[in-house]
Amino acid sequence: MQWLTRSGWIGNGLSLVAGALITLTLAPFDLWPLTFIACIVLYLSLSEISPSQAAWRGWWFGFGLFASGTSWVYVSIHDYGAASAPLALFLTVLFVAGLALFLALFGWLWVRFFRQSGHTISNAVAFAALWVVIEAFRGWFLTGFPWLYIGYSQLHGPLAGLAPLGGVWLLSFVLALSSVLLLTLWKNQQWQSRLGAGVVLAVILSLGFTLQTKEWTQPSGAPLSVTAIQGNIEQNLKWDPEQIEAQLLLYQSMTLNAAPSDLIIWPETAVPVLKEQAVGYLNSMDRIITQRDSALITGVPLRQNDSNGYLRYYNAITTLGDSQGEYLKQKLVPFGEYVPLQDVLRGVIAFFDLPMSDFARGPSQQVPINAKGYKIAPYICYEVVYPEFAAVLAAQSDILLTISNDTWFGTSIGPMQHLQMAQMRALEAGRWMIRATNNGVSALIDPHGVISVTVPQFQQAVLRGSVVPMQGLTPYLRWQSWPLILLCVLSLLTAILQRRTHRIRF
């Protein structure tokens, strides 16, 4: 395997392919066993090279991962951002190359501070710990891009039962750990190391299977009937002033023609005008919904003064009928909802002047909304992909709700990836998730992360089903990632000390 472990274009090329394999482990492909191959290839490719070479090797792995897994960025920029094909391709490559730097950092840190000789259990633990640290850092740095975590591959895999214990990052840790342990079983010549690796793998697998049937939460009330309206409004028409009345009438008629239900959900910015400009329409809908003894939750932009007294625009959720509360989106999409360095970039190309791209971030510490007497944790689009952020509201709620407009993804794999992350949030929290989108995938997801009801993509459709309010906290909602953080810190500190001790002995 010298062609893989040494520096050179062959090793870089194999790392590129290994990174691309990660995309195949996630939705809509779900070929989760490939995760082990990808991690093993990366681990071996970093085993005999210098820190600078490792950074380059990691970058190629990251480029393969993000080029294959986030190609839908091109659709957003070209089809809906009015950028020419060459410019859209350039910006997409720049985006992918920038994200690949996180894996370059992983490679450099691993070789510079943590790598030890041999395929050992301690090496496996340190490798997994650093992997999770970099995933978490990527989800935080510059507002974060928490996409394509390897832990999502286990949504329906044998280790899914671990998600309520430590969330998707625990799954990422276990997958990276198991990959190197499999290599230890194969390559290590010491029977003690092989036995130890085999025991750890057996414990991980048995826990994963056993906990899949564990019920961490319990019903807190009777089932609630749900109607989710999927309007399938084309993105290039959504903000057209001449189309606004037609859109409002569409959602009204689809709602009135549907059978009455406890909860009625419209997607993100289903009302495509400021809330203050739609007061008459919303009041009319409020009277109708109240007569039906229902609660309606919808996305609508609004403007109000922030804590400093400045008038700001927000991507928001509002409630009608038997419901109370309002929610302002906190996790904004760069360039889609706000433009970094907007004083410089505004007006350069049409992509930096998209409609509704000047939203402000909502305040932290917002509370769940209330509908039919139950607390509902609201997430708008991108917010549901942040594990720790989602866990805070989920712990205070009986039901989870995410509304989105995935039209930006076109017909790419993006919507399926987005849906998979919403499913993981339901599994982590042990709660039902309602997902209402403009053009799919709208779905009801049970506390095990399994889709209960869905409707086809790219069609006007009414989703009908029921959800059950849940009470109780999974270990992940109770402690979030603090136990895993402590484990990772201790593992990496131990690896540094072992490495120094090894050098002193020489």
C-alpha positions, 0 to 999 in steps of 0.5 A: 500500500505504499502508493497510498501511504506516501506523498504523490498524485496517486495518494492524492487522487485516491483521497479525492475518491475516498472523499467522494465516497462519503456522499454515497453514504448519505441520502439519497444513496445511503450506502453507509458501509462505504464510510469505513472505506473512506475513513480507512483510506484517509487514515492510511494516506496520512500515515507516512507523510509530513504535516505539509503533505498531510494538509494537501492530502486532506484538502483533496479528500475534502474537495472530493467530499464537497464537490460531490456532496454540495454540487447543488450550490451551482444550481442555486447560483446559476439557476436562481442567482442569475449568474452565468454558467462560467461564473457559477462554476467558478463560485462553486469551485471556490466554495468547495475549495474553501470547505476543503480547507477544513479537511486540510486542517484535519490532516495537518493537525493529525500528523503534526500533533497526534499521529503515532506509529502503528495501528493501535486503539489509542490511535483510533480514538485520537483519530475519531476525536480529531474528526469530531472536533473538525466537524464541530468547528466546521459547524461553527466557524463563520456561522458554520456549514454543518453539512455532510457529517458522516454520522448521518449515514447511520440514520437507518444503519446498525448504529442509529440507536446511539443517536439519542445518546450523543447526537450525530457527532457521537455517530461520527466519532463511532464511525471514525473509531470503528474504521481504524479499529477494523484496520487494527484487526487486520494490520496489527500483529499483537494479539492484545491489540486485536483482542481489544479492537474486537471487544470495542467493536463488539460493544459498539455494535451491540449498543447500536442494535440494542438501543434502537428499541429503547424508548427514551420519551413517552406520549404526553397527549393524544395524537394531533391531526396535521395538514401541511400545504405544499404550494410548489411555487417556482422560485423565479415567481415567488417574489414577483409582485404580480404573483403575490396575490395568486400565491396567497389565494393558492394557500388559502384555497388549498387549506379550505379545501382540505379536511379540518385538522388540529395543526395546519402548516404552511412553508417558509415565507408562504406569505411572500410579503411583510406581515404588516402588509398582509394584515387583512389577509392574515386576519381573514385567515385567522377568523377561518382557522379559529372557526375550525378550531385549528392552529395555523403556523406559517412563514412570513417575513416581518420588520421590527425594531431590534434591541438597539432600536433599529428597524430590521427585517426578519425571516419569521414564523407567525401563528393564527387560530388556536396558537400563540407565539412568533419566532425570528430565524437565528441561523441565516444562510450566507448570500441567500438571507444576508450578504457578508461584506455587503458594502463591497459585494452588493451590486457586483453581480446579481447573485449578491442582490437576491430578493430578501437577502437583507435579513437580520438574525433573530435574538437568541433565547427564544421560546417555543411557539404554542399550538393546541396547548402544546409547545412546538420547537420551530426551525426555519430551513437551514436551522434544522441542520445545526445539532446543538442549536436544535437540541436547545429548543427541542428540550423545551418542546413536545413537537418539532417543526421545520418549515423550508423552501428547498426550491433553491436546490432544484432537482439535485440531491440537496433536498434529500440531504436536508430531509435526512438531517431533519430525520436525525433531529427527530431521532436525537430528540425522541420527538415527532417532526413536522416538515413543511416545504414549498416543493418537497420533501414535506413529511411527518417523521416519527421519534425514531427518525422514520418517515411516517407520511410524505407527499411527492416532490415538485407537486402541489400537494396536501400532506395529511397525517398525525403526530403525537406530543412527547415528553421526557429527555433523551440523554442528548437533549439532557447533556447535549455534546458535553460528555463527547467533548470531554472524551475528545479533549481527554483523548487528544491530550492523551495522544499528545502525551503519548507521542512526547513520551515515545519521543523521549524514549528514543 
